[in-house]
Structures are given as C-alpha cells and as structure tokens.
Amino acid sequence: MIEVRKLTRQEFNQLIKEAPDSETSNLKRLLGNGAYDYFDKNALEQSGLVINERPIYFGVLTLNKDRVVEIWTVVNSNVREQFTLYKLAKRMAYLWVEKYKVIYATMEKVNLKNIEWTQRMGFKVVQENDNFITLKLGGL
C-alpha cells in the first residue's frame, strides 16, 4: 500500500532512525531531536511517502534565515521503490515551485549521491564552497 501524506511523529522518528547518516546529518546537527516539532510549526509545505507502513521519504519546505524557501528531504535506506520515490519527489518539487516560484536546496558536498539525485530532479548549482553546495529549482 502506497500513501502520500504528512508523516506522523512516530513515522518521522522511524525514518530518521533508519535513514543513512548522509540523509540526516545536517538535520540532526541543526535541529537535533526537535526536528519534527520544528517542521510541524514552520513548514510551508510537507509531504511523506509511506509504503507498506514503512516511511520512505520526507520532504518539507521552510523559510531559511534569509527568508528564502528551502527544501529539506530525507530518504530511507534500502528503498526498493526508487522509481515511485523519484516520481513523487519530482512531482512535489514542481508543484511547490509553481506555488513558491523558486526552491533552494543546500547540502554538504560529501553527499555526492544526494547532489546527483537533486540535479536529476532539475535543480541547478547556484553557489558552492569547500563544504556546501546550494542548488535551486525554478526562477529565471
């Protein structure tokens, strides 16, 4: 059974526990154990993917400190439904761009797989330094 919806606190915590460190390190470093509450309070939009009662994906938009719309995502480990995940994530990102015009994603450069996946979704590099890369979807 496939469900696309907001994750419950329990599902979110399960996802964070099961997901690889490359998916959760920034989130844990910046938000710690308060991530669910932070997103619940500050999300512009959020969506999750649950397949057979296992949380597979979490995506959320927030405003960063510069009041720019930024996407946060977490993908679980050992996801067998890669095509379903990709289609959903891309569809949600483009729906959100229709509404917010531009979405940014910032991640550590050590996460090469995440960067490649984000670029396949259509995000373009706009800024990078030795440790971080920022990509955007939408806009001019």
N, C-alpha and C positions, 0 to 999 in steps of 0.2 A: 504494500500500500504506500502510495506517494502522497505526502501532504506538504503544501507550500503555505506557510503561516509563520506568525511570530513564535519564537521558541519560548517555552516555559523556563522558569529559573532552573529547574531540575535538568531539562534538556540542554540548556546553555552550559551548565556546570559539567554535564557529561561530555559535551563536545570539547570544552576546554581541557578536560582531563585526558581525553583520547587523542586529541589533535597533536601533531608533531610540534616540537618547540619552535620550528621555523614559522608556524602559523600563529603562535600565541606569545612569543617573547616580547614583542612591542606592547601588546595589550597588557600583559602581566606587569611589565616594567612601568608603564604609565598609569594603569588603573588598578592593578593588584586585584584583590578579592572583591572590590566594589564595581567591577566591570558591568555586571548585569544591571545593578541599580543605576549606574551612570547612563547606560544606554536606554534604560527604561524611562529615565527622566529627560534625557537630552536628545533622543533620536528624532530626526526629521522624518525618517522612514526606516523600517526594518523588516526583514523577511528571513525566513529559515526554510530549510528543506529537511524533512524527516521521511526516511524510507524504512519501512518495516520497523517502526518505533525507534529507529536509531537516528539521532541528529547528524546530518551530513554536512550542512552548510549554514552559516550565519552571515548575513550582510546587513550593514546599517549605515545610514548617513547621519553625520553630525556636523555642526559648525565648529571649526577649529578656533584657536585663539585669535586668528586674523579675520574671523567671520567668513571663512571660505568653506564651502561644502566639501566634506571629505568622506570617503568611503572606507569602512573597516570591514574586513572579511576574515572568516575562519573556516577552513576546510578540514574535515576529519581525515584521519589516516585510513588507509586501505579502502578507499572508496571504489566500489566496483562499477558504479553507475556514473562514470566520468562524463559521458555524452549528455545524460539527463542533467547533471550538475552544470556543465558548461552552458547548455541551452537556457536553463533557468537563470543563472547568474548574468549572462549576457542580456537576456530579455529584461531582467530587473534593472540592470545598469542603464539600458537605453530608455526605459520608461522613466527612470529617475532623471536622466539628462533632459528628457522632454519637459519635465516639470521644473528642474533647477538650472538648466542650461549648461552648467559646467560642474564636473565632479573631479576632485583630485584624490590621488592615492599616494601615500608616502610609505616607503618601506626600507628596511635595511638592505644594503646591496649584497649581503651574503646570501640572501634568499633568491638565488638566480631562477629557480623553478617558478617562484611566485611572480617575479618580474616578467618572465617569458609568458606566463599564463595571462597576466594583466595586459600585456601588449597584444596578445592574440585576441583579447576581448575588444581591442580598438583604442586602448589608452596610448598616448604618446608621451615620451620623455620631455619634461619641461625644465627640470633642474636636477643637478646631482652634485654631490661632493664625495669625499673619500668613503663615507659611511652610509649615506642615504640617497635615495633616488625618489623624485616626485614625478608622477605621471598625471595626465589629465585626459578626460573624455568630454567631448563637446566643445562649445565655444568656437571662436574663429581659428 
